Amino acid sequence: MQATATVLVYSDDSRTREQVRLATGRRPAPDVPVVEFVECATPDAVLRELDKGGIDVCVLDGEAVPMGGMGVCRQIKDEVFQCPPVLLLIARPQDAWLATWSRAEAAVTLPVEPVEFAGALASLLREKRLQSA
């Protein structure tokens, strides 16, 4: 198992990014690596970080302004070679169809509920580890 997993968090709201960090803690589950965060407040910053490589999972805020996480997700799925899995933060459970449209691998509702979020993130990290093996 790798020592750390790098999770990109995109939101224009620093409180949302903080909710993600707090819900994750050092690691979202005992069987996944310790998490390091890369925080982005703009879509351009997300693209720059993904171009650098080394991102294991992206957490994108569907309510971000000026470009929501759903649009960012769809763009990176089209443009980034071997795009990391995406966990989308959505406003309402009814928005799950939009998460599917954006091609996100998972979605949870805002505000971040720690147990639900950690479970979804851990699942994506496990899948990523299996793909890399």
N, C-alpha and C positions, 0 to 999 in steps of 0.2 A: 504494500500500500504506500502511495506517495505520502510524504510528510505533510503537505498542505494542498488545499484546493483553493483556487482563485475564483472569487465570485464578483462579477461586475454588477453594480447596483445603479440603475438609472432612475432618477427622479429629480425634478426641479425643486422639490420640497425637501429641505434638509431633515425635517421631522420624519418623513416617510423613510428616508435612508437610515435614520437612527432606529426606527421601528424594526427594520430588516436586520440591522446589526444586533439589536437587543434580543430579537426572537431567535436568532441563530446562536448567539453565544460564541464560545470558542469552536464548537462543532455542533451540527444539528442532530447528530446521533452518534452513539459510541463506535459504530462500525464504519464511519466515514472520516476522512481526514479533517484536521484542523483547518478552519477557513480563514483566508485573508481576503479583505475586501478592496476593490477598486471602485471608487465612487465617481459617478458622472452626473452632471447637472444639465448637459445639453446633448442632443443627438450627435453632433459633430464629435464630441468627446467620446461617445460610445464607439463610433466608427474608428477613431484614432486608436483606442485601446484594443479593439478587436484586430486591427491591422498589425499591432505589435505581437499578437499571439499570446498564448499562455492562459487564456480565460477558460475555466472549466464549465461554468454555468452563468447565465445572465438573468438577473431579476429586473424586470422592466415595469415601471409604474404606468398603468393604462390611463391614468388621469394627469400625466405630466403635461406641461405647457412649455413651448408652443407645439410640440409634437408628442402625442401620446405614445405610450409603450406598445400599443397594438400596431401602429404605423411603423414604429422603429423595428419591431419584431419582423413584420412582413418584409421590410427593406433589407434587414441583415440576413434573413433566410434566403433572399434572392441574390444578395451581393457578396456575402462572406463565405469563402470556401471552407467547408467543414465547420459550419457555424455551430457554436456550442448550444446545448439545450437551453430553452428559455422558460422561466417561471414568470408568468404575467400577474400583476396585481390589478384586480378589476374592482369597479365600484359596487356592482350588484351581481348576484348569482345569475340573473337573467342575461348578463353580458358574456356568459361562457361561450355562446356561439361566435362572438367576435374574437375571442381568444383562439377558437378553432380556425376562423378565417385568417388570423394573423400567423398561424402555424406554430403557435407556442405549444410546448410539450406538456405544460401544466399551468393551472391558474388557481389563485386563491383570492378571496375578497378582502377589501380594505374596510376598516383598519386591520392591520396585520394581527392575526390571532396566533400567538407564539407556537402552540402545539401543532395546529394545522399547517402553518408556514414551515416549521422545522421538518415536519414529516414530508412535505412536498419537496423541499430542497434536498433532504437526505436521499429521497428516491431518485431524483435526477443525478445526484453525485454518484450513487451506486450504479445507475445505468451507464454513466460516463466511464466509470472505472471498468465495467465489463466490456465496453466497446474498445477501450484502450488496451485491454489484456490480450 
